[in-house]
Amino acid sequence: MSDAQAGLLVATPIIIVFAIALHRMGVLQRYSAVSAVLFSVAIAAVLFVQQ
């Protein structure tokens, strides 16, 4: 596993946790939080496979 792949495995869960936390605080609507999670997972998956 390369350093870039390890970084993706670390950064993606952090983005997900922040999106959920912002939703619970009322900063993000449910749609926005779900979009952030789905797009971050999709981007991480594509980049992980390409590395």
N, C-alpha and C positions, 0 to 999 in steps of 0.2 A: 504494500500500500504506500502510495506516495504521500508527501507532505500535503499536497493540495487536497487529496482525498480525505486525509485525516482532518484537515481544516473544515471541509464540508461536513464531516460527521460531527464536528463540535459546534459549528456555527448554526446549522439547521435547527437543532433542538432549542438553542438559545432564542432564535427568532420565533419559534413556536411558543415557547414559554412567555416571551414578551407580548405576543399577540393575545394570548389567553389572559394574561395579567391586565393588559389594557382594556380588554373586553369586560372583565370583571369590575374594573374601576369605572366603567361607563364611558371611557374615552372612545372606544371603537364600537360600532354596531356589529351585530352578529355576522352579517354578510361580509363586512370588511375583515373581521378576524378570520373567518373561514377562507376568504380569498387569500389573505396573507399566508396562512398555513399551507393551502394547496399550492400556491405559486412557489413558495420557498421549497417545498418538497419536490415539486416538478423540476425546478431549476437545479436543485442539488442532485437529483437523479440523473439528469442529462449531463451535467458537468462531471459527475462521478464516473459515468460510463465512458465519457470521452477521454478522461485522463489516462 
